[in-house]
Amino acid sequence: MSDDRLIVAMDVPNVLDGLELAKTLGNSVGFYKIGLGMLTGGGLALANELKQEHGKRIFLDMKFFDIGATVEAAVRGMAQFDLDFLTVHGDPHVVRAARDGAGSSDMKILAVTILTSLDRDDLDASCIKAGDLTDLVQERAGIALANGADGVICSPHEAVLIRALPEAAGKLIVTPGVRPAGSDLGDQKRVMTPAQAIASGADHVVVGRPIWRAADPKAAANSVLSELASPQAVQPNQ
């Protein structure tokens, strides 16, 4: 039985590699993230096959950003595929348009706050307003949730603050930037272990390279699942 708090990021080159990874992980993993990098490698086809033929839950990480009408149309198109989660940028007009596009479907709209690979220097280089990065993430999360997002994507370091927001009641928090102890950080700068992320308020953790690049991906996934089942992964208010 899988624990859907773990979402495995399927950042592999193509459909065949994706199906092979899913076969290797088997029933241990029930939730997969397919991102923009897989789109030209057959990402939508892979999402459909995993969902319809293998019963997996699917998080499509597209991070849509455009004018409202375009976002609404794109999300409406995605809603027909029976996906579970879809990401958009957390700007208010984008979130509202995505919410309209999702309509009565069960697809959850998750808003991106600030990418977990960025730090304050990166924001300065992009002319993002001054201020502590954590404060900006919390502010953007509150705005996105108030405008209809079903949840947010954020670093585990911000999860505890976002969980405390009034707007976050009953909403989802999904955290990339999660690395099992001893893993290579790669391009992530604001990281925690899976247990720490859940204890900080996350509902789901996204783990990619530490699993699919492992010599034994199933053993790596099971190690994360064991950590999620440990007392260290209990939120303080539970």
NORUR-V350179 format. One record per pair of residues at least 4 apart in sequence whose ideal C-beta (glycine too) atoms are under 6 Angstrom apart, sorted by the first residue. I is the first residue (numbers start at 1). J is the second residue. Records with the same first field share a line. If there is no record, write none. Layout:
I->J ; J
This chain:
2->28 ; 29 ; 30
3->225 ; 228
4->30 ; 31
5->204 ; 228
6->224 ; 225
7->31 ; 33 ; 59 ; 204 ; 206
8->29 ; 32 ; 211
9->33 ; 206 ; 208
10->18 ; 32 ; 34
11->208
12->17 ; 18
13->17 ; 41
14->41 ; 42
15->42 ; 45 ; 46
18->46
21->212
24->217 ; 218
25->29 ; 218 ; 221
28->218 ; 221 ; 222
29->221
30->56 ; 57
31->57
32->50 ; 56
33->59 ; 61 ; 206
34->38 ; 43 ; 47 ; 60
35->61
36->62
38->43
39->43
42->46
47->58
48->52
49->53
50->54 ; 56
51->58 ; 82
57->84
58->83 ; 84
59->85
60->83 ; 86
61->87
63->87 ; 89 ; 112
64->71 ; 74 ; 88
65->89 ; 94
66->70 ; 71
68->93 ; 97
71->94 ; 97 ; 98
72->97 ; 100 ; 101
75->98 ; 101 ; 102
76->101
78->86
79->102 ; 105 ; 107
83->107
85->108 ; 110
86->107
87->110 ; 112 ; 153
88->94 ; 98
89->94 ; 112
90->111 ; 112 ; 113 ; 140 ; 144
92->143 ; 147
95->111 ; 144 ; 147 ; 148 ; 149
96->147 ; 148
98->109
99->109 ; 148
102->107 ; 109
108->150
109->149 ; 150
110->151 ; 153 ; 174
111->144 ; 149 ; 152
112->153
113->137 ; 140 ; 141 ; 152 ; 154
114->118 ; 137
116->155 ; 176 ; 177 ; 188 ; 190
117->187 ; 188
118->122
119->189
120->133
123->128
131->135 ; 136
134->158
137->154 ; 158
138->161
141->152 ; 162
142->165 ; 167
144->149 ; 152
145->149 ; 167 ; 171
146->167
150->172
151->171 ; 172
153->174
154->158 ; 159 ; 162
155->177 ; 190
156->175 ; 192 ; 197 ; 200
157->190
158->162
159->173 ; 175 ; 200 ; 201 ; 202
160->200 ; 201
162->168 ; 173
163->168 ; 201
172->203
173->201 ; 202 ; 203
174->204
175->197 ; 202 ; 205
176->206
177->188 ; 190 ; 191
178->194 ; 197 ; 205 ; 207
179->183 ; 191
180->210 ; 224
181->193
183->210
185->191
186->209
192->196 ; 197
194->205 ; 224 ; 227 ; 228
195->227 ; 230 ; 232 ; 233
197->202 ; 205
198->202 ; 233
199->233 ; 235
207->211 ; 224
209->213
211->217 ; 220 ; 221
212->217
214->220
228->233
234->238
